Amino acid sequence: MKHGRTTGLTHGLVYAVNATVNMGYDSGTARFVNQIVVMPKTFSAGGDFGSLIVTEDGNRPAGLLFAGRDYHTIANLIDPVLTRFGVTIDGEP
């Protein structure tokens, strides 16, 4: 689940983990690996990007929402994001 600026609190199902996603940009195509795919389409909308996705059971951080596509949402796995920025979750080792 997540709480986004546009859609508020929504619940979804993890469709895939460790997915590879190609995203088209004006400057070309970028490939993102080890991503989470969440369904349904209504899980997110423009303006929700950057929302923290957490587990239903225990609100444990799972991913950082960064893109939406026709029928699903794409998120970065949370551990590489935390490592990249050198942060930890309060109460986590």
Gaussian input, Z-matrix of N, CA and C with variables (Angstrom, degrees):
# hf/3-21g

backbone

0 1
 N
 C     1     B1
 C     2     B2     1     A1
 N     3     B3     2     A2     1     D1
 C     4     B4     3     A3     2     D2
 C     5     B5     4     A4     3     D3
 N     6     B6     5     A5     4     D4
 C     7     B7     6     A6     5     D5
 C     8     B8     7     A7     6     D6
 N     9     B9     8     A8     7     D7
 C    10    B10     9     A9     8     D8
 C    11    B11    10    A10     9     D9
 N    12    B12    11    A11    10    D10
 C    13    B13    12    A12    11    D11
 C    14    B14    13    A13    12    D12
 N    15    B15    14    A14    13    D13
 C    16    B16    15    A15    14    D14
 C    17    B17    16    A16    15    D15
 N    18    B18    17    A17    16    D16
 C    19    B19    18    A18    17    D17
 C    20    B20    19    A19    18    D18
 N    21    B21    20    A20    19    D19
 C    22    B22    21    A21    20    D20
 C    23    B23    22    A22    21    D21
 N    24    B24    23    A23    22    D22
 C    25    B25    24    A24    23    D23
 C    26    B26    25    A25    24    D24
 N    27    B27    26    A26    25    D25
 C    28    B28    27    A27    26    D26
 C    29    B29    28    A28    27    D27
 N    30    B30    29    A29    28    D28
 C    31    B31    30    A30    29    D29
 C    32    B32    31    A31    30    D30
 N    33    B33    32    A32    31    D31
 C    34    B34    33    A33    32    D32
 C    35    B35    34    A34    33    D33
 N    36    B36    35    A35    34    D34
 C    37    B37    36    A36    35    D35
 C    38    B38    37    A37    36    D36
 N    39    B39    38    A38    37    D37
 C    40    B40    39    A39    38    D38
 C    41    B41    40    A40    39    D39
 N    42    B42    41    A41    40    D40
 C    43    B43    42    A42    41    D41
 C    44    B44    43    A43    42    D42
 N    45    B45    44    A44    43    D43
 C    46    B46    45    A45    44    D44
 C    47    B47    46    A46    45    D45
 N    48    B48    47    A47    46    D46
 C    49    B49    48    A48    47    D47
 C    50    B50    49    A49    48    D48
 N    51    B51    50    A50    49    D49
 C    52    B52    51    A51    50    D50
 C    53    B53    52    A52    51    D51
 N    54    B54    53    A53    52    D52
 C    55    B55    54    A54    53    D53
 C    56    B56    55    A55    54    D54
 N    57    B57    56    A56    55    D55
 C    58    B58    57    A57    56    D56
 C    59    B59    58    A58    57    D57
 N    60    B60    59    A59    58    D58
 C    61    B61    60    A60    59    D59
 C    62    B62    61    A61    60    D60
 N    63    B63    62    A62    61    D61
 C    64    B64    63    A63    62    D62
 C    65    B65    64    A64    63    D63
 N    66    B66    65    A65    64    D64
 C    67    B67    66    A66    65    D65
 C    68    B68    67    A67    66    D66
 N    69    B69    68    A68    67    D67
 C    70    B70    69    A69    68    D68
 C    71    B71    70    A70    69    D69
 N    72    B72    71    A71    70    D70
 C    73    B73    72    A72    71    D71
 C    74    B74    73    A73    72    D72
 N    75    B75    74    A74    73    D73
 C    76    B76    75    A75    74    D74
 C    77    B77    76    A76    75    D75
 N    78    B78    77    A77    76    D76
 C    79    B79    78    A78    77    D77
 C    80    B80    79    A79    78    D78
 N    81    B81    80    A80    79    D79
 C    82    B82    81    A81    80    D80
 C    83    B83    82    A82    81    D81
 N    84    B84    83    A83    82    D82
 C    85    B85    84    A84    83    D83
 C    86    B86    85    A85    84    D84
 N    87    B87    86    A86    85    D85
 C    88    B88    87    A87    86    D86
 C    89    B89    88    A88    87    D87
 N    90    B90    89    A89    88    D88
 C    91    B91    90    A90    89    D89
 C    92    B92    91    A91    90    D90
 N    93    B93    92    A92    91    D91
 C    94    B94    93    A93    92    D92
 C    95    B95    94    A94    93    D93
 N    96    B96    95    A95    94    D94
 C    97    B97    96    A96    95    D95
 C    98    B98    97    A97    96    D96
 N    99    B99    98    A98    97    D97
 C   100   B100    99    A99    98    D98
 C   101   B101   100   A100    99    D99
 N   102   B102   101   A101   100   D100
 C   103   B103   102   A102   101   D101
 C   104   B104   103   A103   102   D102
 N   105   B105   104   A104   103   D103
 C   106   B106   105   A105   104   D104
 C   107   B107   106   A106   105   D105
 N   108   B108   107   A107   106   D106
 C   109   B109   108   A108   107   D107
 C   110   B110   109   A109   108   D108
 N   111   B111   110   A110   109   D109
 C   112   B112   111   A111   110   D110
 C   113   B113   112   A112   111   D111
 N   114   B114   113   A113   112   D112
 C   115   B115   114   A114   113   D113
 C   116   B116   115   A115   114   D114
 N   117   B117   116   A116   115   D115
 C   118   B118   117   A117   116   D116
 C   119   B119   118   A118   117   D117
 N   120   B120   119   A119   118   D118
 C   121   B121   120   A120   119   D119
 C   122   B122   121   A121   120   D120
 N   123   B123   122   A122   121   D121
 C   124   B124   123   A123   122   D122
 C   125   B125   124   A124   123   D123
 N   126   B126   125   A125   124   D124
 C   127   B127   126   A126   125   D125
 C   128   B128   127   A127   126   D126
 N   129   B129   128   A128   127   D127
 C   130   B130   129   A129   128   D128
 C   131   B131   130   A130   129   D129
 N   132   B132   131   A131   130   D130
 C   133   B133   132   A132   131   D131
 C   134   B134   133   A133   132   D132
 N   135   B135   134   A134   133   D133
 C   136   B136   135   A135   134   D134
 C   137   B137   136   A136   135   D135
 N   138   B138   137   A137   136   D136
 C   139   B139   138   A138   137   D137
 C   140   B140   139   A139   138   D138
 N   141   B141   140   A140   139   D139
 C   142   B142   141   A141   140   D140
 C   143   B143   142   A142   141   D141
 N   144   B144   143   A143   142   D142
 C   145   B145   144   A144   143   D143
 C   146   B146   145   A145   144   D144
 N   147   B147   146   A146   145   D145
 C   148   B148   147   A147   146   D146
 C   149   B149   148   A148   147   D147
 N   150   B150   149   A149   148   D148
 C   151   B151   150   A150   149   D149
 C   152   B152   151   A151   150   D150
 N   153   B153   152   A152   151   D151
 C   154   B154   153   A153   152   D152
 C   155   B155   154   A154   153   D153
 N   156   B156   155   A155   154   D154
 C   157   B157   156   A156   155   D155
 C   158   B158   157   A157   156   D156
 N   159   B159   158   A158   157   D157
 C   160   B160   159   A159   158   D158
 C   161   B161   160   A160   159   D159
 N   162   B162   161   A161   160   D160
 C   163   B163   162   A162   161   D161
 C   164   B164   163   A163   162   D162
 N   165   B165   164   A164   163   D163
 C   166   B166   165   A165   164   D164
 C   167   B167   166   A166   165   D165
 N   168   B168   167   A167   166   D166
 C   169   B169   168   A168   167   D167
 C   170   B170   169   A169   168   D168
 N   171   B171   170   A170   169   D169
 C   172   B172   171   A171   170   D170
 C   173   B173   172   A172   171   D171
 N   174   B174   173   A173   172   D172
 C   175   B175   174   A174   173   D173
 C   176   B176   175   A175   174   D174
 N   177   B177   176   A176   175   D175
 C   178   B178   177   A177   176   D176
 C   179   B179   178   A178   177   D177
 N   180   B180   179   A179   178   D178
 C   181   B181   180   A180   179   D179
 C   182   B182   181   A181   180   D180
 N   183   B183   182   A182   181   D181
 C   184   B184   183   A183   182   D182
 C   185   B185   184   A184   183   D183
 N   186   B186   185   A185   184   D184
 C   187   B187   186   A186   185   D185
 C   188   B188   187   A187   186   D186
 N   189   B189   188   A188   187   D187
 C   190   B190   189   A189   188   D188
 C   191   B191   190   A190   189   D189
 N   192   B192   191   A191   190   D190
 C   193   B193   192   A192   191   D191
 C   194   B194   193   A193   192   D192
 N   195   B195   194   A194   193   D193
 C   196   B196   195   A195   194   D194
 C   197   B197   196   A196   195   D195
 N   198   B198   197   A197   196   D196
 C   199   B199   198   A198   197   D197
 C   200   B200   199   A199   198   D198
 N   201   B201   200   A200   199   D199
 C   202   B202   201   A201   200   D200
 C   203   B203   202   A202   201   D201
 N   204   B204   203   A203   202   D202
 C   205   B205   204   A204   203   D203
 C   206   B206   205   A205   204   D204
 N   207   B207   206   A206   205   D205
 C   208   B208   207   A207   206   D206
 C   209   B209   208   A208   207   D207
 N   210   B210   209   A209   208   D208
 C   211   B211   210   A210   209   D209
 C   212   B212   211   A211   210   D210
 N   213   B213   212   A212   211   D211
 C   214   B214   213   A213   212   D212
 C   215   B215   214   A214   213   D213
 N   216   B216   215   A215   214   D214
 C   217   B217   216   A216   215   D215
 C   218   B218   217   A217   216   D216
 N   219   B219   218   A218   217   D217
 C   220   B220   219   A219   218   D218
 C   221   B221   220   A220   219   D219
 N   222   B222   221   A221   220   D220
 C   223   B223   222   A222   221   D221
 C   224   B224   223   A223   222   D222
 N   225   B225   224   A224   223   D223
 C   226   B226   225   A225   224   D224
 C   227   B227   226   A226   225   D225
 N   228   B228   227   A227   226   D226
 C   229   B229   228   A228   227   D227
 C   230   B230   229   A229   228   D228
 N   231   B231   230   A230   229   D229
 C   232   B232   231   A231   230   D230
 C   233   B233   232   A232   231   D231
 N   234   B234   233   A233   232   D232
 C   235   B235   234   A234   233   D233
 C   236   B236   235   A235   234   D234
 N   237   B237   236   A236   235   D235
 C   238   B238   237   A237   236   D236
 C   239   B239   238   A238   237   D237
 N   240   B240   239   A239   238   D238
 C   241   B241   240   A240   239   D239
 C   242   B242   241   A241   240   D240
 N   243   B243   242   A242   241   D241
 C   244   B244   243   A243   242   D242
 C   245   B245   244   A244   243   D243
 N   246   B246   245   A245   244   D244
 C   247   B247   246   A246   245   D245
 C   248   B248   247   A247   246   D246
 N   249   B249   248   A248   247   D247
 C   250   B250   249   A249   248   D248
 C   251   B251   250   A250   249   D249
 N   252   B252   251   A251   250   D250
 C   253   B253   252   A252   251   D251
 C   254   B254   253   A253   252   D252
 N   255   B255   254   A254   253   D253
 C   256   B256   255   A255   254   D254
 C   257   B257   256   A256   255   D255
 N   258   B258   257   A257   256   D256
 C   259   B259   258   A258   257   D257
 C   260   B260   259   A259   258   D258
 N   261   B261   260   A260   259   D259
 C   262   B262   261   A261   260   D260
 C   263   B263   262   A262   261   D261
 N   264   B264   263   A263   262   D262
 C   265   B265   264   A264   263   D263
 C   266   B266   265   A265   264   D264
 N   267   B267   266   A266   265   D265
 C   268   B268   267   A267   266   D266
 C   269   B269   268   A268   267   D267
 N   270   B270   269   A269   268   D268
 C   271   B271   270   A270   269   D269
 C   272   B272   271   A271   270   D270
 N   273   B273   272   A272   271   D271
 C   274   B274   273   A273   272   D272
 C   275   B275   274   A274   273   D273
 N   276   B276   275   A275   274   D274
 C   277   B277   276   A276   275   D275
 C   278   B278   277   A277   276   D276

   B1=1.4421
   B2=1.5181
   B3=1.3258
   B4=1.4534
   B5=1.5165
   B6=1.3266
   B7=1.4613
   B8=1.5180
   B9=1.3220
   B10=1.4517
   B11=1.5117
   B12=1.3072
   B13=1.4604
   B14=1.5274
   B15=1.3136
   B16=1.4570
   B17=1.5170
   B18=1.3191
   B19=1.4661
   B20=1.5216
   B21=1.3288
   B22=1.4540
   B23=1.5182
   B24=1.3216
   B25=1.4656
   B26=1.5224
   B27=1.3251
   B28=1.4601
   B29=1.5152
   B30=1.3120
   B31=1.4589
   B32=1.5225
   B33=1.3144
   B34=1.4556
   B35=1.5103
   B36=1.3078
   B37=1.4511
   B38=1.5185
   B39=1.3224
   B40=1.4568
   B41=1.5220
   B42=1.3177
   B43=1.4551
   B44=1.5186
   B45=1.3437
   B46=1.4653
   B47=1.5178
   B48=1.3177
   B49=1.4668
   B50=1.5271
   B51=1.3076
   B52=1.4637
   B53=1.5285
   B54=1.3222
   B55=1.4609
   B56=1.5269
   B57=1.3203
   B58=1.4559
   B59=1.5248
   B60=1.3313
   B61=1.4581
   B62=1.5188
   B63=1.3254
   B64=1.4623
   B65=1.5166
   B66=1.3380
   B67=1.4670
   B68=1.5206
   B69=1.3264
   B70=1.4552
   B71=1.5203
   B72=1.3137
   B73=1.4622
   B74=1.5232
   B75=1.3251
   B76=1.4622
   B77=1.5234
   B78=1.3152
   B79=1.4643
   B80=1.5358
   B81=1.3259
   B82=1.4571
   B83=1.5140
   B84=1.3127
   B85=1.4586
   B86=1.5254
   B87=1.3260
   B88=1.4657
   B89=1.5223
   B90=1.3136
   B91=1.4577
   B92=1.5253
   B93=1.3150
   B94=1.4550
   B95=1.5248
   B96=1.3140
   B97=1.4628
   B98=1.5232
   B99=1.3335
   B100=1.4731
   B101=1.5307
   B102=1.3102
   B103=1.4554
   B104=1.5280
   B105=1.3260
   B106=1.4628
   B107=1.5261
   B108=1.3225
   B109=1.4617
   B110=1.5183
   B111=1.3371
   B112=1.4668
   B113=1.5278
   B114=1.3138
   B115=1.4609
   B116=1.5176
   B117=1.2842
   B118=1.4462
   B119=1.5312
   B120=1.3163
   B121=1.4611
   B122=1.5305
   B123=1.3156
   B124=1.4644
   B125=1.5301
   B126=1.3367
   B127=1.4645
   B128=1.5158
   B129=1.3447
   B130=1.4646
   B131=1.5187
   B132=1.3320
   B133=1.4616
   B134=1.5195
   B135=1.3191
   B136=1.4583
   B137=1.5178
   B138=1.3175
   B139=1.4606
   B140=1.5139
   B141=1.3361
   B142=1.4642
   B143=1.5269
   B144=1.3128
   B145=1.4521
   B146=1.5229
   B147=1.3266
   B148=1.4549
   B149=1.5197
   B150=1.3253
   B151=1.4668
   B152=1.5245
   B153=1.3099
   B154=1.4518
   B155=1.5217
   B156=1.3245
   B157=1.4600
   B158=1.5244
   B159=1.3280
   B160=1.4618
   B161=1.5215
   B162=1.3349
   B163=1.4569
   B164=1.5209
   B165=1.3158
   B166=1.4668
   B167=1.5216
   B168=1.3233
   B169=1.4568
   B170=1.5299
   B171=1.2946
   B172=1.4456
   B173=1.5148
   B174=1.3298
   B175=1.4684
   B176=1.5212
   B177=1.3070
   B178=1.4676
   B179=1.5191
   B180=1.3328
   B181=1.4626
   B182=1.5299
   B183=1.3344
   B184=1.4588
   B185=1.5212
   B186=1.3281
   B187=1.4542
   B188=1.5087
   B189=1.3166
   B190=1.4626
   B191=1.5292
   B192=1.3185
   B193=1.4518
   B194=1.5259
   B195=1.3473
   B196=1.4560
   B197=1.5169
   B198=1.3247
   B199=1.4607
   B200=1.5204
   B201=1.3024
   B202=1.4511
   B203=1.5095
   B204=1.2930
   B205=1.4601
   B206=1.5164
   B207=1.3116
   B208=1.4570
   B209=1.5244
   B210=1.3278
   B211=1.4613
   B212=1.5188
   B213=1.3453
   B214=1.4542
   B215=1.5287
   B216=1.3222
   B217=1.4612
   B218=1.5232
   B219=1.3309
   B220=1.4574
   B221=1.5259
   B222=1.3311
   B223=1.4599
   B224=1.5205
   B225=1.3249
   B226=1.4611
   B227=1.5195
   B228=1.3308
   B229=1.4583
   B230=1.5250
   B231=1.3095
   B232=1.4615
   B233=1.5281
   B234=1.3346
   B235=1.4670
   B236=1.5253
   B237=1.3372
   B238=1.4680
   B239=1.5352
   B240=1.3240
   B241=1.4685
   B242=1.5271
   B243=1.3252
   B244=1.4649
   B245=1.5271
   B246=1.3234
   B247=1.4610
   B248=1.5176
   B249=1.3165
   B250=1.4727
   B251=1.5215
   B252=1.3243
   B253=1.4521
   B254=1.5242
   B255=1.3319
   B256=1.4498
   B257=1.5160
   B258=1.3350
   B259=1.4539
   B260=1.5321
   B261=1.3109
   B262=1.4525
   B263=1.5151
   B264=1.3103
   B265=1.4564
   B266=1.5120
   B267=1.3074
   B268=1.4614
   B269=1.5239
   B270=1.3039
   B271=1.4549
   B272=1.5173
   B273=1.3291
   B274=1.4706
   B275=1.5198
   B276=1.3291
   B277=1.4667
   B278=1.5228
   A1=108.74
   A2=115.84
   A3=120.97
   A4=108.52
   A5=114.79
   A6=120.10
   A7=106.65
   A8=116.67
   A9=121.69
   A10=112.05
   A11=115.58
   A12=121.56
   A13=111.63
   A14=117.27
   A15=121.07
   A16=113.14
   A17=117.27
   A18=120.38
   A19=114.30
   A20=117.90
   A21=119.89
   A22=111.69
   A23=116.17
   A24=121.35
   A25=109.25
   A26=116.23
   A27=121.25
   A28=109.26
   A29=114.39
   A30=122.34
   A31=108.11
   A32=115.74
   A33=119.80
   A34=110.79
   A35=114.99
   A36=122.44
   A37=109.20
   A38=115.90
   A39=120.02
   A40=107.03
   A41=115.33
   A42=122.03
   A43=110.59
   A44=116.59
   A45=120.80
   A46=110.09
   A47=115.93
   A48=122.49
   A49=107.23
   A50=115.56
   A51=121.39
   A52=112.23
   A53=116.03
   A54=121.43
   A55=110.73
   A56=115.78
   A57=122.16
   A58=107.31
   A59=115.78
   A60=121.53
   A61=109.41
   A62=116.81
   A63=121.83
   A64=108.48
   A65=115.58
   A66=121.33
   A67=108.83
   A68=116.14
   A69=120.58
   A70=111.24
   A71=115.99
   A72=123.69
   A73=108.14
   A74=117.01
   A75=121.03
   A76=111.63
   A77=116.58
   A78=121.24
   A79=113.18
   A80=117.98
   A81=120.95
   A82=111.73
   A83=115.27
   A84=121.52
   A85=109.59
   A86=115.38
   A87=121.15
   A88=108.18
   A89=115.70
   A90=121.54
   A91=109.13
   A92=116.53
   A93=123.09
   A94=107.84
   A95=117.12
   A96=121.66
   A97=109.69
   A98=115.26
   A99=122.19
   A100=111.96
   A101=115.94
   A102=121.77
   A103=110.88
   A104=115.01
   A105=122.43
   A106=107.39
   A107=116.92
   A108=121.91
   A109=107.66
   A110=116.35
   A111=122.49
   A112=108.82
   A113=116.38
   A114=122.42
   A115=108.22
   A116=121.86
   A117=129.96
   A118=112.36
   A119=114.63
   A120=121.61
   A121=111.20
   A122=117.39
   A123=121.78
   A124=113.63
   A125=117.63
   A126=120.47
   A127=111.35
   A128=117.42
   A129=119.81
   A130=110.68
   A131=114.63
   A132=122.37
   A133=107.31
   A134=116.41
   A135=120.64
   A136=111.06
   A137=116.88
   A138=121.62
   A139=112.81
   A140=117.24
   A141=121.39
   A142=111.66
   A143=117.53
   A144=121.08
   A145=110.85
   A146=114.84
   A147=121.05
   A148=112.28
   A149=116.82
   A150=120.88
   A151=110.48
   A152=115.50
   A153=121.62
   A154=108.87
   A155=116.46
   A156=122.17
   A157=107.24
   A158=115.91
   A159=121.16
   A160=110.05
   A161=115.45
   A162=120.78
   A163=110.06
   A164=115.53
   A165=120.24
   A166=110.65
   A167=115.31
   A168=121.19
   A169=108.96
   A170=117.62
   A171=121.88
   A172=116.43
   A173=117.66
   A174=120.91
   A175=112.85
   A176=117.51
   A177=121.24
   A178=109.15
   A179=118.17
   A180=121.17
   A181=111.16
   A182=115.77
   A183=121.00
   A184=112.44
   A185=117.65
   A186=119.69
   A187=112.76
   A188=114.77
   A189=122.77
   A190=107.16
   A191=115.90
   A192=122.21
   A193=110.13
   A194=117.34
   A195=117.98
   A196=114.73
   A197=119.32
   A198=119.06
   A199=110.56
   A200=114.44
   A201=121.49
   A202=108.63
   A203=116.46
   A204=121.84
   A205=108.10
   A206=116.80
   A207=121.86
   A208=113.97
   A209=116.81
   A210=118.73
   A211=114.41
   A212=117.04
   A213=118.59
   A214=111.56
   A215=114.22
   A216=123.32
   A217=108.09
   A218=116.21
   A219=121.70
   A220=108.42
   A221=116.18
   A222=121.23
   A223=110.66
   A224=115.21
   A225=120.80
   A226=108.30
   A227=117.93
   A228=120.34
   A229=107.98
   A230=117.95
   A231=120.85
   A232=113.28
   A233=119.21
   A234=120.17
   A235=113.61
   A236=120.35
   A237=118.62
   A238=113.22
   A239=116.92
   A240=120.46
   A241=109.68
   A242=116.35
   A243=120.42
   A244=110.82
   A245=116.69
   A246=121.18
   A247=111.00
   A248=116.94
   A249=121.59
   A250=111.93
   A251=116.67
   A252=120.48
   A253=113.49
   A254=116.97
   A255=121.30
   A256=113.88
   A257=116.60
   A258=119.95
   A259=110.70
   A260=115.90
   A261=121.76
   A262=108.59
   A263=115.67
   A264=122.10
   A265=107.58
   A266=117.61
   A267=122.35
   A268=110.06
   A269=116.98
   A270=121.89
   A271=113.29
   A272=117.78
   A273=121.72
   A274=108.67
   A275=117.66
   A276=120.50
   A277=112.20
   D1=163.79
   D2=177.24
   D3=-156.30
   D4=162.91
   D5=173.96
   D6=-121.62
   D7=110.78
   D8=-177.12
   D9=-107.74
   D10=159.20
   D11=179.58
   D12=-59.87
   D13=-40.87
   D14=-175.21
   D15=-86.77
   D16=-48.14
   D17=-172.69
   D18=-99.60
   D19=-5.27
   D20=-178.45
   D21=68.98
   D22=-145.52
   D23=-178.49
   D24=-80.88
   D25=122.67
   D26=176.42
   D27=-133.22
   D28=156.18
   D29=179.47
   D30=-121.19
   D31=141.77
   D32=179.47
   D33=-144.53
   D34=-179.40
   D35=177.97
   D36=-120.00
   D37=136.78
   D38=175.67
   D39=-72.38
   D40=118.82
   D41=-179.43
   D42=-89.41
   D43=-35.76
   D44=-178.81
   D45=-154.56
   D46=150.28
   D47=171.09
   D48=-124.49
   D49=157.20
   D50=-176.84
   D51=58.44
   D52=33.80
   D53=179.18
   D54=-79.68
   D55=151.52
   D56=172.33
   D57=-107.41
   D58=127.51
   D59=-175.04
   D60=-127.53
   D61=130.61
   D62=174.13
   D63=-99.22
   D64=127.17
   D65=-179.69
   D66=-116.89
   D67=128.33
   D68=179.49
   D69=-88.61
   D70=132.51
   D71=176.85
   D72=-128.28
   D73=165.91
   D74=178.55
   D75=-55.14
   D76=-34.87
   D77=-176.69
   D78=-87.01
   D79=-4.33
   D80=-179.79
   D81=141.59
   D82=-161.68
   D83=-178.20
   D84=-110.91
   D85=134.23
   D86=176.57
   D87=-111.83
   D88=138.75
   D89=177.91
   D90=-104.73
   D91=126.64
   D92=177.70
   D93=-112.70
   D94=127.41
   D95=-178.60
   D96=-111.52
   D97=160.38
   D98=178.98
   D99=58.28
   D100=47.77
   D101=-179.88
   D102=-102.68
   D103=162.78
   D104=175.23
   D105=-102.84
   D106=136.32
   D107=174.98
   D108=-112.36
   D109=124.84
   D110=-177.58
   D111=-117.97
   D112=138.98
   D113=176.49
   D114=-122.84
   D115=157.97
   D116=7.68
   D117=-89.14
   D118=-177.01
   D119=179.71
   D120=-56.07
   D121=-35.02
   D122=-176.45
   D123=-73.50
   D124=0.02
   D125=179.24
   D126=-63.07
   D127=-33.49
   D128=-178.64
   D129=-148.03
   D130=166.61
   D131=175.70
   D132=-151.22
   D133=170.39
   D134=177.93
   D135=-51.20
   D136=134.96
   D137=-176.98
   D138=100.63
   D139=-15.73
   D140=177.75
   D141=-87.88
   D142=-10.87
   D143=-174.00
   D144=-62.36
   D145=134.83
   D146=-173.98
   D147=98.99
   D148=-4.06
   D149=178.72
   D150=-70.79
   D151=143.37
   D152=176.27
   D153=-82.91
   D154=127.32
   D155=175.91
   D156=-96.33
   D157=129.84
   D158=-178.16
   D159=-124.50
   D160=163.14
   D161=177.74
   D162=-74.37
   D163=150.48
   D164=175.89
   D165=-64.62
   D166=-38.01
   D167=-177.17
   D168=-95.51
   D169=100.34
   D170=174.68
   D171=97.07
   D172=-1.40
   D173=179.02
   D174=52.84
   D175=38.99
   D176=179.03
   D177=-81.95
   D178=131.50
   D179=179.66
   D180=-57.96
   D181=134.74
   D182=-178.94
   D183=-124.23
   D184=-35.77
   D185=-176.35
   D186=-162.77
   D187=167.78
   D188=178.00
   D189=-119.14
   D190=114.07
   D191=-175.77
   D192=-64.92
   D193=129.83
   D194=178.63
   D195=-133.73
   D196=-10.78
   D197=-179.86
   D198=-159.54
   D199=155.21
   D200=172.97
   D201=-126.13
   D202=149.83
   D203=177.59
   D204=-130.48
   D205=-169.87
   D206=-173.73
   D207=-50.93
   D208=-46.31
   D209=-173.98
   D210=-130.23
   D211=10.28
   D212=-176.98
   D213=-156.63
   D214=172.32
   D215=179.22
   D216=-116.03
   D217=144.95
   D218=179.40
   D219=-113.79
   D220=136.99
   D221=179.51
   D222=-136.85
   D223=146.58
   D224=171.43
   D225=-75.92
   D226=140.40
   D227=170.51
   D228=-58.79
   D229=140.79
   D230=-172.25
   D231=-71.19
   D232=-34.48
   D233=-175.93
   D234=-59.53
   D235=-46.60
   D236=177.34
   D237=-63.72
   D238=-32.29
   D239=177.60
   D240=-65.39
   D241=-47.31
   D242=179.89
   D243=-62.44
   D244=-42.85
   D245=179.18
   D246=-62.42
   D247=-45.30
   D248=-178.50
   D249=-57.52
   D250=-39.37
   D251=-177.37
   D252=-98.21
   D253=2.65
   D254=175.38
   D255=63.98
   D256=39.11
   D257=-179.99
   D258=-120.04
   D259=161.72
   D260=176.19
   D261=-128.36
   D262=162.19
   D263=175.58
   D264=-89.51
   D265=131.44
   D266=-179.84
   D267=-54.87
   D268=127.62
   D269=179.64
   D270=91.16
   D271=-3.60
   D272=178.28
   D273=-102.07
   D274=147.42
   D275=178.27
   D276=-68.53

